[in-house]
């Protein structure tokens, strides 16, 4: 999954935790694959304008490139930088693949693949998150080339039962709009359905009937996982195979991506047949502590974010993309189709463009992906490509996107800066301090519950102040937290993707409501007690003159005729 800037900023400001060191040992792996020999090609120049409409009968498009790689880089530089980045970001395991001059130039694994899973290697399979979208787009374009899908056709031509909350509006959505993220489906709804992916792909599509577009189809760019899940269903219907079967037979096996699978479950089953090691584990941060966790069930949302691959296999995918859709003589898609995928079709707003599973930024194309506990990123720039795969995800760091540019700096003869990466220890040091302060304030608030009667007795101005504090801290603040966090993602997604932090964000508002209710009850009790004290004082004052007179005469005071009460 790819997170919006709003989500990154919001979650970053809310997280708490404690920092620890993470392993960063390197593991030597496969040498460059000499058999993977293809002609180097680059990316479409975004300044050259849109590519011509796809025409299978036309002459093949050849994507030109401008070499930018420095011949001076050394594998040791990549290793040193990768290990330093892992240490700074507390990443347990990382794999890197570099393609250059039409071949895999370097692959390496670092750290651990998880408890009992052995070292992290370029052959370690993990869910690649939203990087899956580029592969799903490739499947769609293959079927376009075969004449089974038309880009400008409405979705309902392939999924007759498809509809959203507004049936008329959803009937206008085209295949191309799904590919370019311009269907009108929102980022929020795409995130929300992360917690509803445990059914089949077609069940997931049927569940979209309650979802409303936030703008008409074609109006503008909105990144949404839902677009690519719908595309997965279209691939399934147009090909006559399940989405998983199509991806494994027509793409993975065709490219020799033997460590890639159509779901995490398929990957684990294959590993169990060939290895005694435990399946690789993804890690999540529990208040700053990297903890191995299991992913949830996502069989209905695989096309948008849960394909499984390796650094080696994705390096092959990059080679195919850079050689006009072919690898080692196997053609997956013609040059026109590859060019179409690279078109900067939808403006994102920061000078970047999105189109068919690729984002164009300056002179390179790229895509990244994040699941609950894994991260991946790929980039093609000129005559080289880079892929990274990490077995962790941290809600405070949000993205490990700074790692890949550092590797690119090495390849192009520049010196990477670790200072450009987030400082994990500093961030969690601040978060730890915030957590301690929050806990102390909460405990002080609880302690004050036992002193409310005493605190309520002074002048009316203090009563007003207490009421204002109660309204602000125990009503307005928890309501603001609930509104703010639910605006990022549903609570079940927050709890799953940000364990510890998410749990705290869920518990805190209700604890504040609870203590606020107790304070209100104690305020009422204190008011009643205070009023009773005043009554007793009034009675005592009335009794006092009679007692004084009786003491002067030596007689006991009589209570006959005296009144009691307020």
Beta strands, then each sheet from edge to edge (+ up, - down):
strand 1: 26-27
strand 2: 93-100
strand 3: 103-111
strand 4: 126-127
strand 5: 282-286
strand 6: 289-293
strand 7: 308-309
strand 8: 326-327
strand 9: 330-331
strand 10: 346-347
strand 11: 353-355
strand 12: 358-361
strand 13: 364-370
strand 14: 375-381
strand 15: 384-390
strand 16: 392-393
sheet 1: 1+ 3- 2+ 15- 14+ 13- 12+ 11- 10+
sheet 2: 4+ 7-
sheet 3: 6+ 5- 16-
sheet 4: 8+ 9-
end
